[in-house]
Amino acid sequence: MRKRTLLWSSALLATALLGAAAVYGPELVAGYRFMNALDRHYASYEANGGAWPQPQDTCALCHGVRGQPENAQYPALAGQPAAYLQAQLQAFAQGKRHSPQMQPLAADLGDARIQALAEYFARQTPRITDTPAPDDALQARGQASVAARACSACHGAQLSGSEIGPRLAGQGQAYLLEQLQAFKQGRRTDPTGAMNATVSLIPDDELQALAHYLAGLEPTAR
């Protein structure tokens, strides 16, 4: 009798376990997969930029995760040459380049932190920030302007940046146009004077074509 009761109890327990597995099993498996994915994410995060919290996380509000913004009004930092990023942060910190947002932030960074941030963003994979509405006429004029102005001499063959010039390919169209106009109007200056001299000769409608063409250009990792 006791043996029969034990067998019945075991059968009932097995049935209950199978029922629980059928109900909760998929959720448990999903939870396990989620935790594994989270572990992989944080392992990649720390391998890429160090232990949490990382100083570059504060840049994500404007410049996006890993320096790739979703808002075309902000510059993409991902894939920019480290020397260029370092020079710009130092210019903001020293008041040589003006921005009500960036100047106080950069002023709080020491040289070591500036270098670390520049190297971090330089090794991130760049991509197009926004895709402008197709306009064949603007595209053709912008491409011709790039060739005529020899932009690749400073900005690299793919316009993805070089040792002496920043990445233009894939930057947001609104940001590109704003910076080109700033150089033309003298609100932003190039230490070498090359950008101010070049852009001062370009009509405003050609600047729009340049911004349109460059925004749609796929950047390449350096």
Residue pairs with C-beta under 8 A, 6 or more apart in sequence:
42 52
45 52
45 54
46 52
48 66
48 120
48 123
49 56
49 120
55 113
55 116
55 117
56 67
56 117
56 120
56 121
58 105
59 67
59 77
59 117
60 66
62 69
62 71
62 74
62 101
63 69
63 74
63 75
63 76
63 77
64 70
64 71
64 74
64 76
64 78
66 78
66 121
66 124
66 125
67 76
67 77
67 78
67 79
67 80
67 120
67 121
67 124
68 76
68 77
68 78
68 124
68 126
68 127
68 129
69 75
69 76
69 129
69 172
70 129
71 172
72 129
72 130
72 172
72 173
72 174
72 175
72 215
73 172
73 174
73 175
73 178
74 172
74 175
75 171
75 172
75 175
75 179
76 126
76 129
76 167
76 170
76 171
76 172
77 85
77 121
77 124
78 121
78 124
78 125
78 126
78 127
79 121
79 122
79 124
79 125
79 126
79 160
79 161
79 167
79 219
79 221
79 222
80 121
80 122
80 126
80 161
80 166
80 167
81 122
81 161
81 162
81 163
81 165
81 166
81 167
81 222
82 115
82 118
82 119
82 121
82 122
83 118
83 163
84 161
84 165
84 166
85 117
85 118
85 121
85 122
86 114
86 115
86 118
88 97
89 106
89 109
89 114
89 117
89 118
90 96
90 106
90 111
90 114
91 97
92 99
92 102
92 103
92 105
92 106
92 107
93 103
93 106
93 107
93 109
93 114
95 103
97 103
97 188
98 187
98 188
106 114
109 117
122 222
125 221
126 160
126 167
126 169
126 170
126 219
126 220
126 221
127 170
127 218
127 219
128 170
128 215
128 216
128 217
128 218
128 219
129 170
129 171
129 172
129 175
129 215
130 172
130 173
130 215
131 215
131 216
132 173
132 212
132 215
132 216
135 212
138 208
138 209
138 212
138 213
139 209
139 212
139 213
139 216
141 206
141 209
141 213
142 209
142 210
142 211
142 212
142 213
142 214
143 213
145 202
145 206
145 209
145 210
145 213
146 152
146 159
146 210
146 213
146 214
149 198
149 202
151 159
151 168
152 158
152 159
154 162
154 164
154 165
154 194
155 161
155 162
155 165
155 166
155 167
155 168
156 162
156 165
156 167
156 222
158 169
158 217
158 219
158 220
159 167
159 168
159 169
159 214
159 217
159 219
160 167
160 168
160 169
160 219
160 220
160 221
160 222
161 167
161 168
161 222
167 219
167 222
168 176
168 214
168 217
169 214
169 217
169 218
169 219
169 220
170 214
170 215
170 217
170 218
170 219
171 214
171 215
172 215
173 211
173 212
173 214
173 215
174 211
176 210
176 211
176 214
176 215
177 207
177 208
177 211
179 188
180 199
180 202
180 207
180 210
180 211
181 187
181 204
181 207
182 188
183 189
183 190
183 195
183 196
183 199
183 200
184 196
184 199
184 200
184 202
184 207
186 196
189 196
190 196
199 207
202 210
